[in-house]
Amino acid sequence: MPLAVELARVSFGYRPGQRVLENVDLQLGEGEFVAVAGPNGGGKTTLVRLMLGLERPTQGEALLYGEPAHRFSRRKRLGYLAQRSLVGGDAPVTVREVVSAGRLAVGPLVGPLRRRDRELVSEAIERVGLEEHADAPLRTLSGGMQQRAFIAKALAGEPSLLVLDEPTTGVDAESQESLAGLLDTLHSELGVTIVYVSHEFGAVESFVQRVVLVRRTVVFDGPPHDLPGVWHDPSHVHVRD
């Protein structure tokens, strides 16, 4: 299987002498759906930033599709949903405007979207189930629906790799389940590589192919059914066909 991400003997610290991650070896194949989990402060977000080339390893090597991650030449094909708070206040931006911004980001466009770009925006909104809310202000939607809008924004750029960092922050359990089902559908239909990062991964546990547990280094990497019992989240129960 061709590799989307490869970290080889990677260590990293934001300050000299202080390691956030140490001796990390990790390979993610193209088309995989992987959960990266671990305690708060364990290094999950730093790991993602190294994967995407937003930080450079202090030691070791980080590759994206075979290229040094910090010099990756096809960066517009990466979909990254960083940690975010729910949108509130008086922001008038609509779902369609948010998703259109995702399409504008991948092309040389300066002015209005072309016909094909508008079609891709509409397709992305439909894929996440927000077609009835396309022209609603984002701030009027629930936390789960806002996250769907940001996923649609990433999809409008036709990404090869979709990374979501703590996507369920501020989202209720039912919406977490719904979001997990959406990601499973997108993975099946589009074949996009998905990396789901959260200290709470119970909602996606029955959908992902691998769980990677991070506590300064990788302490577990394997299928969810091989997880130590203490790591399973009993608040989420899934039944798959």
N, C-alpha and C positions, 0 to 999 in steps of 0.2 A: 504494500500500500504506500503510495507517495506520501511524503510528510508535509503537513501544513506548518507545524511548529516543531523545532528541535532546540532544546536547551541541554548543553553538555558541560557538566562540572561547573555550573554557574553559581557564583557567590556575588552578593551585592550589599552595600551599606551606604546610607545617605551621608554618613560622617565617617572619617577615618577611625578604624578600630572598633566600629560598631556594625555588626553584621545583621541585616534583616533576613537575608536568605544565605544559605551556605550549602555548597556542594549539591546543587539540584541537577538531576538528570531527568528529562521528560521529553517524550515524543508524542505528538498528536497527529494522527493520520488524516488525510483529506476525507471529508464526509463524516467524521465522527461527531457524536454528541456526548460531551464530557462535562461533568460537574467538578469544579474546583472548590473544595470546602476546607474548613478549619476554623479555629477560634479567632475572635477579633484580635488584631495585632499579630496574627500568625504569619503574615506575609503574602496573603492572597492577592491583594491589589498590586503590590510590588511585582509579584510574579507576572501578572497580566501586563503591566507596563513594560517589563522586560520582553515578554512575548511579542508585543507590538512595536518594539523599538523606541518606546518613549523614554526608556532609561537604558543605559549601556552597562553590561556586567562589570563588576570590579575584577572578577576573574571568570574564565570560561567563555563560552560562545553561545549566542542566541541567533537562531536562523528562522526566517520566514520563507517558506517555499524555496528553501535552498540558498537564499540570499541573507547576508548579515541584516538582522532585523532593523537596525538603526539606519540602514541605507536601502531599505526595501523600495523597489522601483514602481510597484503597483499599489501604492498606499490607498488610492481611491477605491480599491476593491475590498477594503477592510471596513466592517461595520462595528463600531465600538460604542456601547451605551455605558458611559461612566456612571459612577454613583451620583444620584441626583435627589433633590427634595421634590415633593409634589409641587406643581405649579399652582399658585394662588394669586391673590391681589387683583389688580385691574388689567392684567395682560390680555389684550384683545385677540391675540394670535389664534387662528383656527387650526384644526387638525390638518386640513388640506395645505395650509401655509407651512406648517411644520414639516410635513412630508415632502412638499415641494423643495424646501431648503435642502433636504437630503439628496434630491436629484440634481439640484443646481451645483452641489458640492463636487460632483464627479465629472463635470464637463467644463468646457471652455466658455459656457454661457455667461452672459452678463445681463441680458435683458430677459424678456418673458420666455417661459418654457416652450419648446417646440411641440408639435402634435404628439410625437412618439414619447417625449418626456412626460407630457400630461397623461398619456395612457399608462405609463409605468407608475406614475403617482396614484392614479385611480386603482390600478391593479393591487398596489401595495396596501392601500386603505381597505380594499375589499378582502384581501387575504387575512387581515387581522380583525375583520368583522366590524369595522367602524364606518361602513358606507353610509349608514343612516345619520352619522354624526360628523360627516366630513367637513361641514361648514359651521360646526359648533365651536365656540371658544374653548380652548383647551382647559382653561381654569374651571369650567363648569362640569368637567367629567370626573369620574371617580379615579382613585389612584391606579387601579388596574387598567382602566381605559386609557389613562394618560401613558402608561407604560406601553400599551399596544400601539399608541400613536408614535412613540419614539422607536419602537421596533419597525413600524411601517416606514419611518424616515430612513432607517438603515437599509431596509429592503429595497427602497426606491433607487439606491445606488448599486443594486445588483451585486452584493458582496459575495466573495468566496469564503470569508471567515466572519462570523458574527460572534462578538464577545459581549456579554452582559455582566456588569459588575454590580452585585447586590440589587437585582431588578425588583425584588419584592419588598424593599424598604417602604414602610407605610402602607402596605397593601394587605387587606384582610385575607384570611385563610382560603375562602371560596375563590377569590380572585387569583390567589397563588395557584390553585389547582387549575383554573381556567387558563392562566398564562402558561403553565407547564404543558397542557394539552395543545395549546397553540404552537409552542415551540416544537413539540413532537411532530405535529402536522407539517410545519415548515421544513423540518429536517427530512421527513419522508418524501415530500413533494419536490423540494428544491435541491436536496442533496448538499446543502450548505453545511460547512463545518461550524458547529456551535460550541462555545465555551461558556458555561453558566457558573458564575462565581458567587458564592453566598455561604455564610455560616449556617444558614438554614436551607438544606437541600432536599428535605423530605418530599416536597411537591414534585420534584423531577426524578426522584430516586428510581421509580419504575420505568422511566423513559430513557434515561441515559445509559450509554454502553459502558462507561467507566466513571469511577469516582476517584479523584486525586485529593488526598488529604494533605494539607500543608501546615506544618508547625516549624517554621524556620528552614526545614528541608521537607522533602516528600516522605511522609511516614506510611502512606498506603497508596497503592495505585492498582486498581483492579475492578472487576464487576461489582455492582452493588450487593449482590447476594453473598459476596465474600467479606463484606464489612464486619468488623467486630461489633457485637451486639450493642455495645454502649453508644455507637455512633448512629444507630437507626433512630428515626424520628417517629414515634408511635402516633403522633397527631395527624399523620398523613397516611391513608390507606388507599391503595390503588388496586384495581382489578383490571388486568389486561386480557383482551380476547386471545 
